[in-house]
Amino acid sequence: MTAPVRFPRFFVTSPAPCPYLAGKTERKVFTELKGTHAEALNDALGRIGFRRSQTVAYRPSCLDCQACVSVRVVAGEFEASNAQRRNMRMNDDLVVTECRPWATAEQFELLQRYLASRHPGGGMAAMDEIDYADMVEHTAVSSFIIEYREPSRDGEQGRLVGACLTDRQGDGLSMIYSFYDPEHEARTGLGNYIILDHIRRAAEAELPYVYLGYWVEGSDRMAYKASFRPMERLGRDGWRRMDALEPEPLIVDRPLPARSPRRILIDA
C-alpha cells in the first residue's frame, strides 16, 4: 500500500511595490518543492503558470492587476525571423555545453559583469558567491546550466560569454535565469541567442515548449519575449496562441529586471 500524495500547502506574500508597472503592487502565491514528488509537482504547477526559484514554486497573485501573463514558445513550429536568423549565423560558432547545476567562479564573474552593466543597484547586485551557488544548486528538480563559450584557441577553453539556468520539465524547457557578456566587443544579441538555442534544443528533444516566464503587458522590458512566435499565453481558459493583433514586440536584446535569490521571485 502506497502512502497518499499530500496536497501542497500554499502561502501568499505581503504586497510590495511592483518592479514592472509604476503605481502597482505585487503579491505572490508560493509553495515548497520537496520530497519524492517535487518534480511531478513542479511540472504540474509549470503548466498553470508557476515558476521555480530554488526549492519554491510561485506565481503572481495580485489583487488589482493581471498584467503578468505566463508565455511559452511552441518549439516545433517556431520559424525564425530574418533578424533572428542573422543572430544565429553570427553566434552559431559558440561552443554550447550542458553542465550539471554546479556554480563556478567563472559563471559568477560573468554574472557580476552582467548585473553591473544591466542592473546597477538592483536586488541581485549585492550577491556573493554563496548566494549564486544557492540560486544554481538548490533545486529539487531536473536542472542544468548551459554555458556558451567562444571557440577554443591553441587548445585552451574558450571564454565564457553566456549562461542559463534551465529546468527540464515533462513538456519543455523552462528558462529560469540567463545572463551574458553585456559589452562584448564583437557579438550582439547574446540574450536573444540563448533563447533561440533553447528553442532549437527543445525541438530536437521533441519537447513541445520553451517556457519564458512572464510577459508583462505595458512593460517595455518584457516586450522582446513576444518576438518568438508562435507563442502561447496562459489565460482563464487555458493556453492560447498570441495572434497578430496583439502588441508588436520590440526586437531588442534587453534583460529582465534583476531580483534577489533570497526572495521568492528571481526572474520573470
C-alpha positions as CSV (number, residue, x, y, z in Angstrom):
1,M,0.0,0.0,0.0
2,T,1.5,3.3,-1.0
3,A,1.2,6.5,1.0
4,P,-1.2,9.1,-0.4
5,V,0.3,12.2,-2.0
6,R,-0.2,15.1,0.3
7,F,-1.6,18.2,-1.3
8,P,0.9,21.1,-1.1
9,R,0.4,24.0,1.2
10,F,0.3,27.4,-0.5
11,F,1.2,30.7,1.1
12,V,0.8,34.3,0.0
13,T,3.4,37.1,0.3
14,S,2.6,40.5,1.6
15,P,2.0,43.2,-1.1
16,A,5.1,45.0,-2.3
17,P,5.8,47.7,-5.0
18,C,5.7,46.2,-8.5
19,P,9.1,46.2,-10.3
20,Y,7.4,46.3,-13.7
21,L,4.5,48.8,-13.6
22,A,4.7,52.1,-11.7
23,G,2.0,52.6,-9.1
24,K,1.1,48.9,-8.9
25,T,1.7,46.4,-6.1
26,E,2.7,42.8,-6.5
27,R,1.7,39.7,-4.4
28,K,2.7,36.1,-5.0
29,V,1.4,32.7,-4.0
30,F,4.0,30.0,-3.5
31,T,4.6,26.5,-2.2
32,E,7.7,24.5,-1.4
33,L,9.1,21.9,-3.8
34,K,10.4,18.9,-1.7
35,G,10.2,15.2,-1.4
36,T,9.9,12.4,-3.9
37,H,7.1,14.2,-5.8
38,A,8.8,17.5,-6.2
39,E,9.5,17.0,-9.9
40,A,5.9,16.0,-10.7
41,L,4.6,18.9,-8.7
42,N,6.9,21.4,-10.5
43,D,5.7,20.0,-13.9
44,A,2.1,20.3,-12.9
45,L,2.5,23.8,-11.5
46,G,4.5,24.9,-14.5
47,R,1.6,24.1,-16.8
48,I,-0.6,26.6,-14.8
49,G,1.8,29.4,-14.7
50,F,4.1,28.8,-11.8
51,R,7.9,29.5,-11.9
52,R,10.7,28.0,-9.8
53,S,13.1,29.8,-7.6
54,Q,15.4,27.3,-5.8
55,T,13.1,25.0,-3.9
56,V,10.0,27.2,-4.2
57,A,7.3,27.4,-7.0
58,Y,5.5,30.7,-7.2
59,R,3.2,32.8,-9.4
60,P,1.7,36.3,-9.2
61,S,-1.5,36.7,-7.2
62,C,-2.1,40.4,-7.4
63,L,-5.3,41.9,-6.1
64,D,-5.8,44.7,-8.6
65,C,-3.8,43.6,-11.7
66,Q,-3.4,40.7,-14.1
67,A,-0.7,42.1,-16.3
68,C,1.8,39.3,-15.7
69,V,1.0,36.6,-18.3
70,S,2.8,33.2,-18.5
71,V,4.1,32.7,-22.0
72,R,5.8,29.7,-23.8
73,V,7.2,29.3,-27.3
74,V,5.8,26.4,-29.4
75,A,9.3,25.0,-30.2
76,G,8.3,22.5,-33.0
77,E,6.6,25.2,-35.0
78,F,9.0,28.1,-34.4
79,E,10.2,29.9,-37.5
80,A,13.0,32.4,-37.0
81,S,12.6,36.0,-38.3
82,N,15.2,37.5,-40.6
83,A,16.8,39.2,-37.6
84,Q,16.8,36.0,-35.6
85,R,18.4,34.1,-38.5
86,R,21.2,36.7,-38.6
87,N,21.6,36.4,-34.9
88,M,22.1,32.6,-35.2
89,R,24.5,32.9,-38.1
90,M,26.6,35.4,-36.0
91,N,26.7,33.3,-32.9
92,D,26.4,29.7,-34.0
93,D,30.2,29.3,-33.7
94,L,29.8,29.4,-29.9
95,V,30.6,26.2,-28.1
96,V,27.5,25.2,-26.1
97,T,27.7,22.8,-23.2
98,E,25.0,21.4,-20.9
99,C,26.5,21.2,-17.4
100,R,25.3,19.9,-14.1
101,P,23.8,22.6,-11.8
102,W,27.1,23.5,-10.1
103,A,28.1,27.1,-9.7
104,T,31.6,28.1,-10.8
105,A,33.7,31.2,-10.1
106,E,33.8,31.9,-13.9
107,Q,30.0,31.9,-14.1
108,F,29.8,34.2,-11.0
109,E,32.3,36.7,-12.5
110,L,30.2,36.8,-15.7
111,L,27.0,37.4,-13.7
112,Q,28.7,40.2,-11.8
113,R,29.6,42.0,-15.1
114,Y,26.1,41.4,-16.4
115,L,24.5,42.9,-13.3
116,A,26.9,45.8,-13.1
117,S,26.1,46.8,-16.7
118,R,22.3,46.0,-16.9
119,H,21.1,46.2,-13.3
120,P,23.4,48.5,-11.3
121,G,21.9,48.9,-7.8
122,G,19.4,46.1,-8.4
123,G,18.3,43.5,-6.0
124,M,20.9,41.0,-7.1
125,A,23.8,43.4,-7.2
126,A,24.9,42.5,-3.6
127,M,25.0,38.8,-4.4
128,D,28.1,37.0,-3.3
129,E,29.4,33.6,-4.5
130,I,27.4,31.7,-1.8
131,D,24.2,33.5,-2.9
132,Y,24.9,32.5,-6.5
133,A,25.6,28.9,-5.5
134,D,22.3,28.8,-3.7
135,M,20.5,30.1,-6.8
136,V,22.0,27.4,-9.0
137,E,22.5,24.4,-6.8
138,H,19.4,24.4,-4.5
139,T,17.0,22.6,-6.7
140,A,14.7,19.6,-6.2
141,V,14.0,19.1,-10.0
142,S,16.0,18.3,-13.1
143,S,18.1,21.4,-13.7
144,F,21.3,22.2,-15.5
145,I,23.5,25.2,-16.6
146,I,24.0,25.7,-20.3
147,E,27.3,27.5,-21.0
148,Y,28.1,29.5,-24.1
149,R,31.8,29.9,-24.9
150,E,33.9,31.4,-27.6
151,P,35.6,28.9,-29.8
152,S,38.8,27.5,-28.3
153,R,42.2,28.7,-29.4
154,D,45.5,27.0,-29.0
155,G,43.8,24.1,-27.2
156,E,42.6,26.4,-24.4
157,Q,39.0,26.5,-23.4
158,G,37.2,29.5,-24.9
159,R,35.9,32.5,-22.9
160,L,32.5,32.1,-21.2
161,V,30.1,34.7,-22.8
162,G,26.7,33.4,-21.7
163,A,25.0,31.0,-19.3
164,C,21.4,29.9,-18.5
165,L,20.0,28.1,-15.5
166,T,17.3,25.8,-17.1
167,D,14.8,23.2,-15.8
168,R,13.8,20.2,-17.9
169,Q,10.1,19.7,-17.5
170,G,7.9,17.0,-18.8
171,D,6.6,19.2,-21.7
172,G,9.5,21.5,-22.3
173,L,12.5,23.6,-21.1
174,S,11.9,26.3,-18.5
175,M,14.5,29.1,-18.7
176,I,14.9,30.1,-15.0
177,Y,17.7,32.8,-15.4
178,S,20.1,33.7,-18.1
179,F,23.0,36.2,-18.2
180,Y,25.7,37.0,-20.7
181,D,28.5,39.4,-21.5
182,P,26.7,42.7,-22.0
183,E,29.6,44.6,-23.6
184,H,31.1,42.0,-25.9
185,E,33.3,43.8,-28.4
186,A,32.2,41.6,-31.4
187,R,28.9,40.0,-30.6
188,T,25.4,41.4,-30.2
189,G,22.1,39.7,-29.3
190,L,23.5,37.2,-26.9
191,G,20.4,37.2,-24.7
192,N,18.2,36.5,-27.7
193,Y,20.6,33.9,-29.0
194,I,20.3,32.0,-25.7
195,I,16.5,31.8,-26.2
196,L,16.9,30.7,-29.8
197,D,19.3,28.0,-28.7
198,H,16.8,26.7,-26.1
199,I,14.0,26.6,-28.8
200,R,16.3,24.6,-31.1
201,R,17.2,22.2,-28.2
202,A,13.6,21.7,-27.2
203,A,12.6,20.9,-30.8
204,E,15.5,18.5,-31.2
205,A,14.5,16.7,-28.0
206,E,10.8,16.6,-29.2
207,L,9.8,18.8,-26.2
208,P,6.8,20.9,-27.2
209,Y,7.6,24.2,-25.4
210,V,10.1,26.6,-24.1
211,Y,8.8,28.5,-21.0
212,L,10.0,32.1,-20.9
213,G,8.3,33.1,-17.7
214,Y,6.0,36.2,-17.6
215,W,5.2,38.7,-20.3
216,V,4.0,41.9,-18.7
217,E,1.7,43.9,-21.0
218,G,2.7,47.6,-20.7
219,S,6.3,46.9,-19.7
220,D,8.9,47.6,-22.4
221,R,11.4,45.4,-20.6
222,M,9.2,42.4,-21.3
223,A,8.2,43.2,-24.9
224,Y,11.1,41.3,-26.5
225,K,9.6,37.9,-25.5
226,A,6.7,38.3,-27.9
227,S,9.2,38.2,-30.8
228,F,9.5,34.4,-30.5
229,R,6.4,33.1,-32.4
230,P,4.3,31.1,-32.3
231,M,3.8,31.9,-28.7
232,E,1.1,30.8,-26.3
233,R,-0.2,32.8,-23.3
234,L,-2.0,31.5,-20.3
235,G,-5.4,32.9,-19.6
236,R,-8.5,31.9,-17.6
237,D,-9.5,29.5,-20.4
238,G,-6.0,27.9,-20.6
239,W,-3.2,28.3,-23.1
240,R,-4.0,30.1,-26.4
241,R,-1.9,31.4,-29.3
242,M,-0.9,35.1,-29.3
243,D,-2.2,36.4,-32.6
244,A,-1.0,39.2,-34.9
245,L,-3.5,41.7,-33.3
246,E,-1.6,41.7,-30.0
247,P,1.2,44.3,-29.4
248,E,4.1,44.2,-31.9
249,P,7.2,43.2,-30.0
250,L,10.3,45.3,-29.6
251,I,13.1,43.3,-31.2
252,V,15.8,44.1,-28.6
253,D,18.2,42.2,-26.5
254,R,17.1,43.5,-23.2
255,P,17.4,41.6,-19.9
256,L,14.8,41.0,-17.3
257,P,14.8,43.0,-14.1
258,A,17.2,41.5,-11.5
259,R,15.8,40.1,-8.3
260,S,17.5,38.7,-5.2
261,P,17.6,34.9,-5.0
262,R,16.7,35.1,-1.3
263,R,13.2,36.3,-2.3
264,I,10.5,34.3,-3.9
265,L,10.9,35.8,-7.4
266,I,14.3,35.7,-9.1
267,D,13.3,36.3,-12.7
268,A,10.1,36.6,-14.6
